[in-house]
C-alpha cells in the first residue's frame, strides 16, 4: 500500500526526477506552456504552483528559495540567442505579479487528442493561465429584472385581491340563520 507516499516516480531515480521537474518548470515559465505526458504534467503543476506562490511574496528570502529549488538559467529568444533575463527574473517580474490577486490555480492541464508516436503516450498541454482565462463568475440577474418581476407580482396580487373583494361587495349578505333547520341525524360533524 502506498499510504503517506507523495509524488510520482516517473520511472526515474531521485536526481533524474528532480532534474526533469526543474527543466519542465523552467520551460513552462519561459514559454508559458509545455506539451508533455499527463503524469509529468501533474507532477510539474504542483511544483510550479508552489514556486509561483513563493514568488508572489517577492522577498529576498523567497527569491533565494526559488533559486535553490529550481536553479536558474538564462532565457533564449526565438533566434536562439541568450537574453539578459533569467527564468527566476521572469518569474518574479512578469509571472508572479499577474497572479497577485489569485490564490492558487495558476496553471491548467488540457488533454490533447494526439498521442506520442514512439510509445503512444497520451499528451497534454500544461499552460499558465492568463487574464482572459479567469473563471467567469455566475452572472447575477440585474436589478432591473428583479425589480420588474417584483412589480409584476405586486400588480398580480393587487388584481387578485380586488377580484375577490368585488364579487363579495356585489352579492347581498347571506342570512345569519337558516330558514329551515337541518334534521338532527344528517350533516352533523363530530
Long-range contacts (C-beta under 8 A, 24 or more apart in sequence): 7-43, 8-39, 8-42, 8-43, 10-39, 10-40, 10-43, 21-47, 22-69, 22-70, 22-71, 25-51, 25-70, 26-70, 26-71, 26-73, 26-87, 28-107, 28-126, 28-127, 28-128, 29-87, 29-90, 29-91, 29-95, 29-128, 30-75, 30-76, 30-87, 30-90, 32-127, 32-128, 33-125, 33-126, 33-127, 33-128, 34-125, 34-126, 34-127, 35-112, 35-123, 35-124, 35-125, 35-126, 36-123, 36-124, 36-126, 37-116, 37-121, 37-122, 37-123, 37-124, 38-109, 38-111, 38-122, 38-124, 41-109, 41-124, 41-126, 42-109, 44-126, 45-107, 45-109, 45-126, 48-106, 48-107, 48-128, 49-104, 49-105, 49-106, 49-107, 51-91, 52-91, 52-95, 52-96, 52-99, 52-106, 53-104, 55-91, 55-92, 55-95, 55-96, 56-96, 56-99, 56-100, 58-92, 58-96, 63-88, 63-92, 66-91, 66-92, 95-128, 98-130, 98-131, 99-129, 102-134, 105-129, 108-133
